[in-house]
Each structure stands twice: as structure tokens, then as C-alpha cells.
Amino acid sequence: MTADHTASLEESNAARLPLGYRDSCSALLIPLNKCRRKTFYAPWKCEDERFLQRQKKLQKLVAEKANEAAAEDL
């Protein structure tokens, strides 16, 4: 795993991640999916993993919006 939370191609293939989910948060999705499978997708389980994955997605969205706003100002 790299510092930017992107899983390698081998890790993504081993976890059987669909191509649409292989983004900058893919390394956080792999442990979340493992936990979900282990707990039979119980909604009250895997809260820590889900929080980390959602937090990273939100940070990515905020950064994209900031880049769009900066591009419009030019």
C-alpha cells in the first residue's frame, strides 16, 4: 500500500475489486470489504473501516471542488 491509499494492481485483483472502485481510496476499501464479508454485512460492524473510507472519499471530493473553483477563477 502506498501513502495515498491506492492499492496496487495485484492487491486490487486479489481482492476482486471492480474497476470502478479502483481509485485513490481502494486500499481502504479492501479491509472494509473483508470485514463486511467476515461479519455477513452486519450494518453495526466495521464502523472504523467504513469511517476511514468515507473520510478519504470526502477529502477527495473537497479537493476536486477546490480545484474546479480555482480553475474557474483563472
Residue pairs with C-beta under 8 A, 6 or more apart in sequence:
1 7
1 8
1 11
1 27
2 8
2 27
4 24
5 24
5 25
5 26
5 27
5 28
5 56
6 23
6 24
6 25
6 26
6 27
7 15
7 17
7 22
7 26
7 27
7 29
7 30
11 26
11 27
11 30
12 22
12 26
12 30
15 29
15 30
15 33
15 34
17 26
17 29
17 30
17 33
21 29
23 60
24 56
24 60
25 53
25 56
25 57
25 60
28 49
28 52
28 53
28 56
29 53
31 49
32 46
32 49
32 50
32 52
32 53
35 45
35 46
35 49
36 45
36 46
39 45
39 46
